[in-house]
Amino acid sequence: MSRRASLPGASELFRITSSPALDLPPQTSSAPAEPVENGNGKGHGRTEQLARSGDAPHGSGRTKHDAKITVYVSGDELVAMEQARLTLRAKHELVVDRGRLVREAVAVLLADFDANGEDSVLVQRLRVVGSDGGETEG
């Protein structure tokens, strides 16, 4: 008899879970997506995720991701993100990790950029911030 504890396998520990509220309908078309128009007749070439006309864009959620980036944030930014995460949990019953929060924020920002181009929040905020990350004089 072995004295070793019996533990569940990795497939049981890291199984994909989902909520019926978060399940998206399956895609019926396998045709490539058309470029998204930004209002001035020029597309940015985004994929089908942002090209869907009636759906709001979503981050990739809890799936296995094949790419990783490292982003450095200030202490204040990290505290603000944690406060947002706790508010989502306490007031909206949404339990999300920091990665999910960042993926959703990126999806919203890119959708706004595709829809509004020059007038997007991204362009407006980047114009205020200089190339070194500090605010420009002006």
KAKAZI-V987621 format. One record per run of one state. SS is the DSSP state (hx for helix, st for strand, lp for the rest). FROM is the first residue (numbers start at 0). LEN is the number of residues. If there is no record, write none. Layout:
ss = {SS,SS}
from = {FROM,FROM}
len = {LEN,LEN}
//
This chain:
ss = {lp,hx,lp,st,lp,st,lp,hx,lp,hx,lp,hx,lp,hx,st,lp,st,lp}
from = {0,9,13,36,37,42,43,47,51,74,92,97,119,120,128,129,134,135}
len = {9,4,23,1,5,1,4,4,23,18,5,22,1,8,1,5,1,3}
//
